[in-house]
Amino acid sequence: MADAHNGIAFVYYRLKQYEQARKHIKIASQLGADVPKELSEAIEEKTR
């Protein structure tokens, strides 16, 4: 389930829906997914 949220976050990021990406990257992290640092940082940069 965690990896699914990680994938969803990536798709939302590519669609430029950054708030949705941030929501799912947070869930993925909470569920224990190995979230790529680059993706997490890119999403955070876009939602500042």
C-alpha positions as CSV (number, residue, x, y, z in Angstrom):
1,M,0.0,0.0,0.0
2,A,2.9,2.4,0.8
3,D,4.4,1.9,-2.6
4,A,1.1,2.6,-4.3
5,H,0.9,6.0,-2.6
6,N,4.5,6.7,-3.6
7,G,3.5,6.0,-7.2
8,I,0.4,8.1,-7.0
9,A,2.5,11.0,-5.6
10,F,4.8,10.7,-8.6
11,V,1.9,10.7,-11.0
12,Y,0.4,13.8,-9.4
13,Y,3.8,15.5,-9.5
14,R,4.1,14.8,-13.2
15,L,0.5,16.2,-13.7
16,K,1.6,19.4,-11.7
17,Q,-1.0,18.7,-9.0
18,Y,1.5,19.4,-6.3
19,E,-0.8,19.5,-3.3
20,Q,-2.1,16.1,-4.1
21,A,1.4,14.8,-4.6
22,R,2.4,16.1,-1.2
23,K,-0.6,14.4,0.4
24,H,0.3,11.0,-1.1
25,I,4.0,11.3,-0.4
26,K,3.3,12.0,3.2
27,I,1.0,8.9,3.4
28,A,3.6,6.8,1.7
29,S,6.2,7.9,4.2
30,Q,3.9,7.2,7.1
31,L,3.3,3.7,5.8
32,G,7.0,3.0,5.5
33,A,7.7,3.4,1.8
34,D,11.2,4.2,0.7
35,V,10.4,7.6,-0.6
36,P,13.0,9.0,-3.1
37,K,14.6,12.0,-1.5
38,E,14.6,13.8,-4.9
39,L,10.9,13.4,-5.3
40,S,10.1,14.5,-1.8
41,E,12.3,17.6,-2.1
42,A,10.8,18.5,-5.5
43,I,7.3,18.2,-4.2
44,E,8.2,20.3,-1.1
45,E,9.8,23.0,-3.4
46,K,6.6,23.2,-5.5
47,T,4.3,23.5,-2.5
48,R,6.1,26.3,-0.6
